Amino acid sequence: MTDHSPRLFTTAAEVRRLGEGLIACALERAEWTHEAHLGATLYLVVERPELDLDAELPGFIRRFNESVGGRNSDTEGYHHTITLTYLNAIRDHAAETKGLELCARTNKLLLSERGRRDWPLRFYTPDRLFSVEARLGFIAPDR
Protein backbone atom coordinates (compact mmCIF):
# COMPACT_ATOMS: atom_id res chain seq x y z
CA MET A 1 0.00 0.00 0.00
CA THR A 2 1.09 3.56 -0.66
CA ASP A 3 1.76 6.38 1.79
CA HIS A 4 -1.49 7.69 3.26
CA SER A 5 -1.20 11.39 4.12
CA PRO A 6 -4.52 12.94 3.10
CA ARG A 7 -5.24 16.65 3.04
CA LEU A 8 -7.94 17.17 5.65
CA PHE A 9 -10.80 19.68 5.66
CA THR A 10 -11.28 22.42 8.25
CA THR A 11 -14.99 23.16 7.76
CA ALA A 12 -18.15 21.45 6.58
CA ALA A 13 -18.65 24.38 4.21
CA GLU A 14 -15.54 23.31 2.28
CA VAL A 15 -16.98 19.83 1.82
CA ARG A 16 -20.41 21.13 0.81
CA ARG A 17 -18.84 23.49 -1.73
CA LEU A 18 -17.08 20.54 -3.36
CA GLY A 19 -20.28 18.51 -3.59
CA GLU A 20 -22.31 21.35 -5.04
CA GLY A 21 -19.39 22.42 -7.22
CA LEU A 22 -19.21 18.93 -8.70
CA ILE A 23 -22.89 19.01 -9.64
CA ALA A 24 -22.66 22.55 -11.07
CA CYS A 25 -19.26 22.00 -12.76
CA ALA A 26 -18.08 24.99 -10.74
CA LEU A 27 -14.70 23.76 -9.46
CA GLU A 28 -11.21 24.28 -10.78
CA ARG A 29 -9.58 21.16 -12.16
CA ALA A 30 -6.84 21.36 -9.52
CA GLU A 31 -9.47 21.20 -6.76
CA TRP A 32 -10.69 17.78 -7.93
CA THR A 33 -8.29 15.75 -5.79
CA HIS A 34 -8.77 12.31 -4.27
CA GLU A 35 -9.90 14.00 -1.05
CA ALA A 36 -12.37 16.13 -3.00
CA HIS A 37 -13.82 13.05 -4.71
CA LEU A 38 -14.45 11.38 -1.36
CA GLY A 39 -15.62 14.52 0.44
CA ALA A 40 -18.02 15.50 -2.33
CA THR A 41 -19.44 11.99 -2.47
CA LEU A 42 -19.88 11.80 1.30
CA TYR A 43 -21.67 15.15 1.22
CA LEU A 44 -23.97 13.90 -1.54
CA VAL A 45 -24.72 10.67 0.36
CA VAL A 46 -25.39 12.44 3.66
CA GLU A 47 -26.99 15.74 2.69
CA ARG A 48 -28.52 15.15 -0.75
CA PRO A 49 -30.57 11.96 -0.22
CA GLU A 50 -32.98 12.99 -2.99
CA LEU A 51 -30.26 12.17 -5.52
CA ASP A 52 -30.04 8.67 -6.98
CA LEU A 53 -26.26 8.49 -6.83
CA ASP A 54 -26.02 5.08 -8.47
CA ALA A 55 -27.61 6.64 -11.54
CA GLU A 56 -26.48 10.28 -11.25
CA LEU A 57 -22.94 10.29 -9.82
CA PRO A 58 -21.33 8.89 -12.99
CA GLY A 59 -22.87 11.70 -15.04
CA PHE A 60 -21.82 14.35 -12.52
CA ILE A 61 -18.21 13.18 -12.69
CA ARG A 62 -18.14 12.79 -16.48
CA ARG A 63 -19.66 16.25 -16.98
CA PHE A 64 -17.24 17.82 -14.54
CA ASN A 65 -14.25 16.16 -16.23
CA GLU A 66 -15.34 17.55 -19.58
CA SER A 67 -16.03 21.02 -18.11
CA VAL A 68 -12.36 21.36 -17.15
CA GLY A 69 -11.02 20.06 -20.45
CA GLY A 70 -10.73 16.41 -19.50
CA ARG A 71 -11.84 13.42 -21.53
CA ASN A 72 -13.78 10.33 -20.53
CA SER A 73 -12.38 7.50 -22.61
CA ASP A 74 -11.10 3.93 -22.43
CA THR A 75 -7.90 5.21 -20.80
CA GLU A 76 -8.68 8.43 -18.89
CA GLY A 77 -11.34 10.30 -16.98
CA TYR A 78 -14.31 8.63 -15.35
CA HIS A 79 -13.77 5.10 -13.97
CA HIS A 80 -17.01 3.25 -13.21
CA THR A 81 -15.72 0.40 -11.04
CA ILE A 82 -13.65 2.69 -8.82
CA THR A 83 -16.56 5.13 -8.47
CA LEU A 84 -19.04 2.45 -7.42
CA THR A 85 -16.55 0.76 -5.11
CA TYR A 86 -15.95 4.03 -3.25
CA LEU A 87 -19.65 4.99 -3.33
CA ASN A 88 -20.56 1.79 -1.49
CA ALA A 89 -17.72 2.28 1.01
CA ILE A 90 -18.81 5.87 1.61
CA ARG A 91 -22.38 4.75 2.24
CA ASP A 92 -21.09 2.29 4.85
CA HIS A 93 -18.93 5.02 6.41
CA ALA A 94 -21.91 7.41 6.53
CA ALA A 95 -23.97 4.81 8.38
CA GLU A 96 -21.14 4.18 10.84
CA THR A 97 -20.53 7.89 11.57
CA LYS A 98 -24.12 9.04 11.92
CA GLY A 99 -24.28 11.80 14.51
CA LEU A 100 -20.92 13.37 13.63
CA GLU A 101 -20.90 16.64 11.71
CA LEU A 102 -19.90 16.60 8.04
CA CYS A 103 -16.31 17.84 8.36
CA ALA A 104 -15.50 15.34 11.11
CA ARG A 105 -17.12 12.53 9.12
CA THR A 106 -15.15 13.47 6.02
CA ASN A 107 -11.81 13.65 7.81
CA LYS A 108 -12.52 10.36 9.57
CA LEU A 109 -13.16 8.80 6.14
CA LEU A 110 -9.96 10.26 4.70
CA LEU A 111 -7.92 8.90 7.61
CA SER A 112 -9.50 5.44 7.40
CA GLU A 113 -8.47 2.46 5.32
CA ARG A 114 -11.43 3.20 3.01
CA GLY A 115 -10.03 6.66 2.36
CA ARG A 116 -6.76 5.41 0.93
CA ARG A 117 -6.05 6.04 -2.74
CA ASP A 118 -5.12 2.39 -3.19
CA TRP A 119 -7.99 0.94 -1.14
CA PRO A 120 -9.77 -0.67 -4.13
CA LEU A 121 -6.64 -2.76 -4.75
CA ARG A 122 -7.55 -4.77 -1.65
CA PHE A 123 -10.35 -6.24 -3.76
CA TYR A 124 -8.96 -6.07 -7.30
CA THR A 125 -5.69 -6.98 -8.94
CA PRO A 126 -4.22 -3.99 -10.77
CA ASP A 127 -4.71 -5.59 -14.19
CA ARG A 128 -8.41 -6.11 -13.51
CA LEU A 129 -9.08 -2.74 -11.81
CA PHE A 130 -7.28 -0.70 -14.45
CA SER A 131 -8.76 -2.55 -17.40
CA VAL A 132 -10.94 -0.87 -20.01
CA GLU A 133 -13.80 -3.15 -18.92
CA ALA A 134 -13.56 -1.85 -15.32
CA ARG A 135 -13.33 1.76 -16.46
CA LEU A 136 -16.42 1.57 -18.67
CA GLY A 137 -18.62 -0.67 -16.50
CA PHE A 138 -18.72 -2.29 -13.09
CA ILE A 139 -16.81 -5.54 -12.74
CA ALA A 140 -16.72 -7.83 -9.71
CA PRO A 141 -13.60 -8.00 -7.54
CA ASP A 142 -11.10 -10.75 -8.22
CA ARG A 143 -9.49 -10.85 -4.77
MARBA-3410 file (N, C-alpha, C, O; in Angstrom, 1 decimal):
143
0.8,-1.2,0.0,0.0,0.0,0.0,0.9,1.3,0.0,2.0,1.2,0.5 ~ 0.3,2.3,-0.5,1.1,3.6,-0.7,1.0,4.4,0.6,0.2,4.1,1.5 ~ 1.8,5.4,0.7,1.8,6.4,1.8,0.3,7.0,1.9,-0.3,7.2,0.8 ~ -0.1,7.2,3.1,-1.5,7.7,3.3,-1.4,9.0,4.1,-1.6,8.9,5.3 ~ -1.2,10.1,3.4,-1.2,11.4,4.1,-2.2,12.3,3.5,-1.8,13.2,2.7
-3.5,12.1,3.8,-4.5,12.9,3.1,-4.5,14.4,3.6,-4.1,14.7,4.7 ~ -5.0,15.2,2.7,-5.2,16.6,3.0,-6.6,16.7,3.7,-7.6,16.3,3.0 ~ -6.7,17.2,4.9,-7.9,17.2,5.7,-8.7,18.5,5.5,-8.1,19.5,5.1 ~ -10.0,18.5,5.8,-10.8,19.7,5.7,-10.9,20.4,7.0,-10.7,19.7,8.0 ~ -11.2,21.7,7.0,-11.3,22.4,8.2,-12.7,22.8,8.5,-13.1,23.1,9.7
-13.6,22.8,7.5,-15.0,23.2,7.8,-15.9,22.3,6.9,-15.5,21.8,5.8 ~ -17.1,22.1,7.4,-18.1,21.4,6.6,-18.5,22.2,5.3,-18.8,21.6,4.3 ~ -18.4,23.6,5.4,-18.7,24.4,4.2,-17.7,24.0,3.1,-18.1,24.1,1.9 ~ -16.5,23.7,3.3,-15.5,23.3,2.3,-16.0,22.0,1.6,-16.0,21.9,0.4 ~ -16.5,21.1,2.4,-17.0,19.8,1.8,-18.2,20.0,1.0,-18.4,19.5,-0.1
-19.2,20.8,1.5,-20.4,21.1,0.8,-20.1,21.8,-0.5,-20.8,21.5,-1.5 ~ -19.2,22.8,-0.5,-18.8,23.5,-1.7,-18.3,22.5,-2.8,-18.6,22.7,-4.0 ~ -17.6,21.5,-2.4,-17.1,20.5,-3.4,-18.2,19.7,-4.0,-18.3,19.5,-5.2 ~ -19.1,19.3,-3.1,-20.3,18.5,-3.6,-21.2,19.3,-4.5,-21.5,18.8,-5.6 ~ -21.5,20.5,-4.2,-22.3,21.3,-5.0,-21.5,21.8,-6.3,-22.1,21.9,-7.4
-20.2,22.0,-6.1,-19.4,22.4,-7.2,-19.3,21.3,-8.2,-19.2,21.6,-9.4 ~ -19.2,20.1,-7.8,-19.2,18.9,-8.7,-20.5,18.9,-9.6,-20.4,18.8,-10.8 ~ -21.6,19.0,-8.9,-22.9,19.0,-9.6,-23.0,20.2,-10.6,-23.4,20.0,-11.8 ~ -22.5,21.3,-10.2,-22.7,22.5,-11.1,-21.5,22.7,-12.0,-21.4,23.7,-12.8 ~ -20.5,21.8,-12.0,-19.3,22.0,-12.8,-18.6,23.4,-12.5,-18.2,24.1,-13.4
-18.5,23.7,-11.2,-18.1,25.0,-10.7,-16.8,24.9,-9.9,-16.6,25.7,-9.0 ~ -16.0,23.9,-10.2,-14.7,23.8,-9.5,-13.6,23.9,-10.5,-13.7,23.7,-11.7 ~ -12.4,24.3,-10.0,-11.2,24.3,-10.8,-10.7,22.8,-10.9,-10.9,22.1,-9.9 ~ -10.1,22.5,-12.0,-9.6,21.2,-12.2,-8.7,20.8,-11.0,-8.7,19.6,-10.5 ~ -7.8,21.7,-10.6,-6.8,21.4,-9.5,-7.5,21.0,-8.2,-6.9,20.4,-7.3
-8.7,21.5,-8.0,-9.5,21.2,-6.8,-10.0,19.8,-6.7,-10.3,19.3,-5.6 ~ -10.1,19.1,-7.9,-10.7,17.8,-7.9,-9.7,16.7,-7.6,-9.3,15.9,-8.4 ~ -9.3,16.7,-6.3,-8.3,15.7,-5.8,-9.0,14.5,-5.3,-10.2,14.4,-5.3 ~ -8.2,13.5,-4.9,-8.8,12.3,-4.3,-9.6,12.7,-3.1,-10.8,12.2,-2.9 ~ -9.1,13.6,-2.2,-9.9,14.0,-1.1,-11.2,14.7,-1.5,-12.2,14.5,-0.8
-11.2,15.5,-2.5,-12.4,16.1,-3.0,-13.4,15.1,-3.5,-14.6,15.2,-3.3 ~ -12.9,14.1,-4.2,-13.8,13.1,-4.7,-14.6,12.4,-3.5,-15.8,12.3,-3.6 ~ -13.8,12.1,-2.5,-14.4,11.4,-1.4,-15.3,12.3,-0.5,-16.4,12.0,-0.1 ~ -14.8,13.5,-0.3,-15.6,14.5,0.4,-16.9,14.9,-0.3,-18.0,14.9,0.4 ~ -16.8,15.2,-1.6,-18.0,15.5,-2.3,-19.0,14.4,-2.3,-20.2,14.6,-2.1
-18.5,13.1,-2.5,-19.4,12.0,-2.5,-20.1,11.8,-1.1,-21.3,11.5,-1.0 ~ -19.3,11.9,0.0,-19.9,11.8,1.3,-20.9,12.9,1.5,-22.0,12.6,2.0 ~ -20.7,14.1,1.1,-21.7,15.2,1.2,-22.9,14.8,0.5,-24.0,14.9,1.0 ~ -22.8,14.3,-0.7,-24.0,13.9,-1.5,-24.8,12.8,-0.9,-26.0,12.8,-0.9 ~ -24.1,11.8,-0.3,-24.7,10.7,0.4,-25.5,11.2,1.6,-26.6,10.8,1.8
-24.8,12.0,2.4,-25.4,12.4,3.7,-26.4,13.6,3.5,-27.5,13.5,4.2 ~ -26.2,14.6,2.7,-27.0,15.7,2.7,-27.8,15.9,1.4,-28.6,16.9,1.4 ~ -27.7,15.1,0.5,-28.5,15.1,-0.7,-29.2,13.8,-1.0,-29.0,13.2,-2.1 ~ -30.0,13.3,-0.1,-30.6,12.0,-0.2,-31.6,11.9,-1.3,-32.0,10.8,-1.7 ~ -32.0,13.0,-1.9,-33.0,13.0,-3.0,-32.3,12.6,-4.3,-33.0,12.2,-5.3
-31.0,12.6,-4.3,-30.3,12.2,-5.5,-30.1,10.6,-5.6,-29.9,10.0,-4.6 ~ -30.3,10.1,-6.7,-30.0,8.7,-7.0,-28.6,8.6,-7.4,-28.3,8.6,-8.6 ~ -27.7,8.4,-6.5,-26.3,8.5,-6.8,-25.8,7.3,-7.7,-24.8,7.5,-8.5 ~ -26.4,6.2,-7.6,-26.0,5.1,-8.5,-26.2,5.5,-9.9,-25.4,5.1,-10.8 ~ -27.3,6.2,-10.2,-27.6,6.6,-11.5,-27.0,8.0,-11.9,-26.5,8.1,-13.0
-26.9,8.9,-10.9,-26.5,10.3,-11.3,-25.0,10.6,-11.1,-24.4,11.4,-11.8 ~ -24.3,10.0,-10.1,-22.9,10.3,-9.8,-22.0,10.1,-11.0,-21.2,11.0,-11.3 ~ -22.2,9.0,-11.8,-21.3,8.9,-13.0,-21.5,10.1,-13.9,-20.5,10.6,-14.5 ~ -22.7,10.5,-14.2,-22.9,11.7,-15.0,-22.3,13.0,-14.5,-21.7,13.8,-15.2 ~ -22.4,13.2,-13.1,-21.8,14.4,-12.5,-20.3,14.4,-12.8,-19.8,15.4,-13.2
-19.7,13.2,-12.6,-18.2,13.2,-12.7,-17.8,13.3,-14.2,-16.9,14.1,-14.5 ~ -18.5,12.7,-15.1,-18.1,12.8,-16.5,-18.3,14.2,-16.9,-17.4,14.8,-17.6 ~ -19.4,14.9,-16.6,-19.7,16.3,-17.0,-18.6,17.2,-16.4,-18.1,18.1,-17.1 ~ -18.3,17.0,-15.1,-17.2,17.8,-14.5,-15.9,17.6,-15.3,-15.3,18.6,-15.6 ~ -15.5,16.4,-15.5,-14.2,16.2,-16.2,-14.2,16.9,-17.5,-13.2,17.6,-17.9
-15.3,16.9,-18.3,-15.3,17.6,-19.6,-15.3,19.1,-19.4,-14.8,19.8,-20.2 ~ -16.0,19.6,-18.3,-16.0,21.0,-18.1,-14.7,21.7,-17.9,-14.5,22.9,-18.0 ~ -13.7,20.8,-17.4,-12.4,21.4,-17.2,-11.4,20.9,-18.2,-10.2,20.9,-18.0 ~ -11.9,20.4,-19.3,-11.0,20.1,-20.4,-10.6,18.6,-20.5,-9.7,18.2,-21.3 ~ -11.1,17.8,-19.5,-10.7,16.4,-19.5,-11.5,15.6,-20.5,-12.5,16.1,-21.1
-11.1,14.4,-20.7,-11.8,13.4,-21.5,-12.3,12.2,-20.7,-11.6,11.9,-19.7 ~ -13.3,11.6,-21.1,-13.8,10.3,-20.5,-13.7,9.3,-21.6,-14.5,9.3,-22.6 ~ -12.7,8.4,-21.5,-12.4,7.5,-22.6,-12.0,6.1,-22.0,-12.2,5.9,-20.8 ~ -11.5,5.3,-22.9,-11.1,3.9,-22.4,-9.9,4.0,-21.5,-9.6,3.1,-20.8 ~ -9.2,5.1,-21.5,-7.9,5.2,-20.8,-7.8,6.4,-19.8,-6.8,6.5,-19.1
-8.8,7.3,-19.8,-8.7,8.4,-18.9,-10.1,8.9,-18.5,-11.1,8.6,-19.1 ~ -10.1,9.7,-17.4,-11.3,10.3,-17.0,-12.1,9.4,-16.1,-11.5,8.6,-15.3 ~ -13.4,9.4,-16.2,-14.3,8.6,-15.4,-14.0,7.1,-15.4,-13.7,6.5,-16.4 ~ -14.0,6.5,-14.1,-13.8,5.1,-14.0,-14.9,4.5,-13.2,-15.1,4.8,-12.0 ~ -15.8,3.7,-13.8,-17.0,3.3,-13.2,-16.8,2.3,-12.0,-17.4,2.5,-11.0
-15.9,1.4,-12.1,-15.7,0.4,-11.0,-15.2,1.1,-9.8,-15.6,0.8,-8.7 ~ -14.2,2.0,-10.0,-13.6,2.7,-8.8,-14.7,3.6,-8.2,-14.8,3.6,-7.0 ~ -15.5,4.3,-9.0,-16.6,5.1,-8.5,-17.6,4.3,-7.6,-17.9,4.7,-6.5 ~ -18.0,3.2,-8.2,-19.0,2.5,-7.4,-18.5,1.8,-6.2,-19.1,1.6,-5.2 ~ -17.2,1.4,-6.3,-16.5,0.8,-5.1,-16.5,1.8,-4.0,-16.8,1.5,-2.8
-16.0,3.0,-4.3,-15.9,4.0,-3.3,-17.3,4.5,-2.8,-17.5,4.7,-1.6 ~ -18.3,4.6,-3.7,-19.6,5.0,-3.3,-20.2,4.0,-2.3,-20.8,4.5,-1.3 ~ -20.1,2.7,-2.5,-20.6,1.8,-1.5,-19.8,1.9,-0.2,-20.4,1.8,0.9 ~ -18.5,2.1,-0.2,-17.7,2.3,1.0,-18.1,3.5,1.7,-18.2,3.6,3.0 ~ -18.4,4.6,1.0,-18.8,5.9,1.6,-20.2,5.7,2.2,-20.4,6.3,3.3
-21.1,5.0,1.6,-22.4,4.7,2.2,-22.2,4.0,3.6,-22.9,4.4,4.6 ~ -21.3,3.0,3.6,-21.1,2.3,4.8,-20.5,3.2,5.9,-20.9,3.2,7.1 ~ -19.6,4.1,5.5,-18.9,5.0,6.4,-20.0,6.0,6.9,-20.0,6.3,8.1 ~ -20.9,6.5,6.1,-21.9,7.4,6.5,-22.8,6.8,7.6,-23.2,7.4,8.6 ~ -23.1,5.5,7.4,-24.0,4.8,8.4,-23.2,4.6,9.7,-23.8,4.8,10.8
-21.9,4.4,9.6,-21.1,4.2,10.8,-20.8,5.5,11.6,-20.5,5.4,12.8 ~ -20.9,6.6,10.9,-20.5,7.9,11.6,-21.7,8.8,11.8,-21.6,10.0,12.0 ~ -22.9,8.2,11.7,-24.1,9.0,11.9,-24.0,9.8,13.3,-23.5,9.2,14.3 ~ -24.4,11.0,13.3,-24.3,11.8,14.5,-23.1,12.7,14.5,-23.1,13.7,15.3 ~ -22.1,12.4,13.7,-20.9,13.4,13.6,-21.3,14.4,12.6,-22.0,14.2,11.7
-20.7,15.6,12.7,-20.9,16.6,11.7,-20.1,16.3,10.5,-19.1,15.5,10.5 ~ -20.4,17.0,9.3,-19.9,16.6,8.0,-18.4,16.7,7.9,-17.8,15.8,7.4 ~ -17.8,17.7,8.5,-16.3,17.8,8.4,-15.6,16.7,9.1,-14.7,16.1,8.6 ~ -16.1,16.4,10.3,-15.5,15.3,11.1,-15.7,14.0,10.4,-14.8,13.2,10.4 ~ -16.9,13.8,9.8,-17.1,12.5,9.1,-16.2,12.4,7.9,-15.7,11.3,7.7
-16.0,13.5,7.2,-15.2,13.5,6.0,-13.7,13.2,6.4,-13.1,12.3,5.8 ~ -13.2,13.9,7.4,-11.8,13.7,7.8,-11.6,12.2,8.4,-10.6,11.6,8.1 ~ -12.6,11.7,9.1,-12.5,10.4,9.6,-12.4,9.4,8.4,-11.7,8.4,8.4 ~ -13.2,9.6,7.3,-13.2,8.8,6.1,-11.8,8.9,5.5,-11.2,7.8,5.2 ~ -11.3,10.1,5.3,-10.0,10.3,4.7,-8.8,9.6,5.5,-7.9,9.1,4.9
-9.0,9.5,6.8,-7.9,8.9,7.6,-8.1,7.4,7.8,-7.2,6.7,8.3 ~ -9.2,6.9,7.3,-9.5,5.4,7.4,-8.9,4.6,6.3,-8.4,5.2,5.3 ~ -8.9,3.3,6.4,-8.5,2.5,5.3,-9.3,2.7,4.0,-8.7,2.7,3.0 ~ -10.6,2.9,4.2,-11.4,3.2,3.0,-11.0,4.5,2.3,-11.3,4.6,1.1 ~ -10.4,5.4,3.0,-10.0,6.7,2.4,-8.7,6.6,1.6,-8.4,7.6,0.9
-8.0,5.5,1.6,-6.8,5.4,0.9,-7.0,5.4,-0.6,-8.0,4.9,-1.1 ~ -6.0,6.0,-1.3,-6.1,6.0,-2.7,-6.0,4.6,-3.3,-6.6,4.4,-4.4 ~ -5.3,3.7,-2.7,-5.1,2.4,-3.2,-6.1,1.4,-2.6,-5.9,0.2,-2.8 ~ -7.1,1.8,-1.8,-8.0,0.9,-1.1,-8.7,-0.1,-2.1,-8.8,-1.2,-1.7 ~ -9.1,0.3,-3.3,-9.8,-0.7,-4.1,-8.9,-1.8,-4.5,-9.4,-2.9,-4.9
-7.6,-1.7,-4.4,-6.6,-2.8,-4.7,-6.6,-3.9,-3.7,-6.0,-4.9,-3.9 ~ -7.3,-3.7,-2.6,-7.5,-4.8,-1.7,-8.5,-5.8,-2.2,-8.5,-7.0,-1.8 ~ -9.3,-5.4,-3.2,-10.4,-6.2,-3.8,-10.1,-6.6,-5.2,-10.7,-7.6,-5.7 ~ -9.2,-5.9,-5.9,-9.0,-6.1,-7.3,-7.5,-6.2,-7.5,-6.7,-5.5,-6.9 ~ -7.1,-7.0,-8.5,-5.7,-7.0,-8.9,-5.6,-5.8,-9.8,-6.6,-5.3,-10.4
-4.4,-5.2,-9.9,-4.2,-4.0,-10.8,-4.7,-4.2,-12.2,-5.3,-3.3,-12.8 ~ -4.3,-5.3,-12.8,-4.7,-5.6,-14.2,-6.2,-5.5,-14.4,-6.7,-5.0,-15.3 ~ -6.9,-6.1,-13.4,-8.4,-6.1,-13.5,-9.0,-4.7,-13.3,-9.8,-4.2,-14.0 ~ -8.5,-4.0,-12.2,-9.1,-2.7,-11.8,-8.8,-1.7,-12.9,-9.6,-0.8,-13.1 ~ -7.6,-1.7,-13.5,-7.3,-0.7,-14.4,-7.5,-1.1,-15.9,-7.0,-0.5,-16.8
-8.4,-2.1,-16.1,-8.8,-2.6,-17.4,-9.8,-1.6,-18.0,-10.5,-0.9,-17.3 ~ -9.9,-1.7,-19.3,-10.9,-0.9,-20.0,-12.3,-1.3,-19.5,-13.2,-0.5,-19.3 ~ -12.5,-2.6,-19.4,-13.8,-3.1,-18.9,-14.2,-2.5,-17.6,-15.4,-2.2,-17.4 ~ -13.3,-2.4,-16.6,-13.6,-1.8,-15.3,-13.8,-0.3,-15.4,-14.6,0.2,-14.6 ~ -13.1,0.3,-16.3,-13.3,1.8,-16.5,-14.7,2.1,-17.0,-15.4,3.0,-16.6
-15.2,1.3,-18.0,-16.4,1.6,-18.7,-17.6,1.0,-18.0,-18.8,1.5,-18.2 ~ -17.5,0.0,-17.2,-18.6,-0.7,-16.5,-18.2,-1.3,-15.2,-17.0,-1.4,-14.9 ~ -19.1,-1.7,-14.4,-18.7,-2.3,-13.1,-18.3,-3.7,-13.3,-19.0,-4.5,-14.0 ~ -17.2,-4.1,-12.7,-16.8,-5.5,-12.7,-16.6,-6.0,-11.3,-16.2,-5.2,-10.4 ~ -16.8,-7.3,-11.1,-16.7,-7.8,-9.7,-15.2,-7.9,-9.3,-14.4,-8.1,-10.2
-15.0,-7.8,-8.0,-13.6,-8.0,-7.5,-13.1,-9.4,-7.9,-13.8,-10.3,-8.0 ~ -11.7,-9.5,-8.0,-11.1,-10.8,-8.2,-10.2,-11.2,-7.1,-9.4,-12.1,-7.2 ~ -10.3,-10.5,-6.0,-9.5,-10.8,-4.8,-10.4,-11.2,-3.6,-10.0,-11.5,-2.5
END
